Amino acid sequence: MRVLQFAPRLCWPLDTGAKLRNYHLARVLAGYASVSLLAFAESSHDQTELANVYEQVVTIPRDQGYSIGKLLRGAVGRTPLPLLNYTSEEMKQALARTLIENDFNIIQIESIHLMNYLPVIRAARNRPLVICDWHNVESDLMRQYAEREPNVARRTYARRTARLMIEAEKRALKEFDAHLTVSDQDRG
């Protein structure tokens, strides 16, 4: 069994809940399968510890989030800003290369933020099973942020983003082959 864990952030160092979850999930999976990692990396931390879990680790520098262009596209387009912030041509190319060089049985995408890469994955020659690991219900987090935000412009933007995230989440429910959730609330 070969698994690709595709993540918005490198899971090292273990300093956030998502990184802890991704690392330990991969550690356990590595006892049953060959696990590789493809992730954005914001800095160059020592990755020596990852060699104990992953057969292969590929990292891509992340584009600047919240750029003027992305903010405008998020304000007037159909793709919510959280997805735009994790979509880059460099990552598309790295994912395509990884899928050409390896035949994976499963690709586990760590959060809905990476769902714009589904067309690249679906074009893989061996058609791996694609799982979405829902760390959070992002639309709900954005809705909560909008409710607390005192700035009218930010609140309006957040409300629109929450609506777009709901649409993306509904699409994800149909487009992924399987889903993992953290809690019963997330499953609902």
C-alpha positions, -999 to +999 in steps of 0.1 A: +000+000+000+014+034-010-001+066+006+007+102-003-001+127+025-007+160+008-007+189+034-009+227+035+020+228+058+050+206+066+043+187+099+075+196+115+082+210+141+053+196+161+040+230+172+003+230+162-026+207+165-027+200+127+010+192+126+007+168+155-023+151+139-007+148+105+026+135+119+012+109+142-014+098+117+015+092+092+036+075+119+009+050+125+001+045+088+038+039+082+035+007+101+011-007+075+020+013+043+047+033+025+039+069+033+052+100+014+046+136+021+040+166-002+036+199+016+041+236+016+070+246+038+073+282+050+108+279+064+137+254+064+134+235+097+155+204+102+135+175+087+156+146+100+129+133+122+105+130+092+128+103+076+117+080+104+081+082+091+081+091+055+096+073+025+098+106+006+093+142+017+088+169-010+083+205+001+074+236-019+077+272-007+043+287-002+033+318-022+025+349-002-010+345+013-034+375+014-018+392-016-038+421-032-045+399-062-058+370-041-078+393-019-095+408-050-101+373-065-116+362-032-138+393-031-153+390-066-145+354-078-161+320-070-131+306-052-128+315-015-096+331-003-085+301+020-083+279-012-066+306-032-039+310-005-029+274-010-031+272-048+001+277-067+015+267-101+047+254-085+027+230-062+006+218-092+038+210-110+053+192-080+021+172-075+020+162-111+057+151-110+051+132-078+022+114-094+042+105-125+071+092-105+050+072-080+018+051-081-001+058-049-031+038-038-044+066-016-039+103-015-049+119+017-055+156+014-051+173+048-079+199+047-102+213+022-076+241+015-060+219-011-091+208-031-081+229-061-055+202-068-082+175-074-080+178-112-042+171-111-048+140-089-077+128-110-054+129-141-030+104-124-026+073-145-035+049-117-065+068-103-058+066-065-085+068-039-086+105-027-095+111+009-102+145+025-091+148+061-113+175+076-094+191+104-121+217+108-153+229+092-137+260+077-170+277+068-180+276+104-147+290+116-151+319+091-187+325+101-176+327+138-148+351+128-173+373+109-196+374+140-168+387+162-151+411+137-158+448+145-145+461+112-174+463+087-153+457+056-136+426+072-168+413+085-185+416+051-155+399+034-156+371+060-193+365+056-188+362+018-159+339+023-179+317+047-206+314+020-180+305-006-165+280+018-199+263+023-202+259-015-166+245-016-174+221+013-205+208-005-185+202-037-158+184-016-184+160-002-192+149-038-157+151-053-136+132-027-139+094-025-139+093+013-138+117+043-122+117+077-134+140+105-119+148+139-152+151+158-189+143+156-196+180+152-173+181+121-190+150+107-224+167+109 
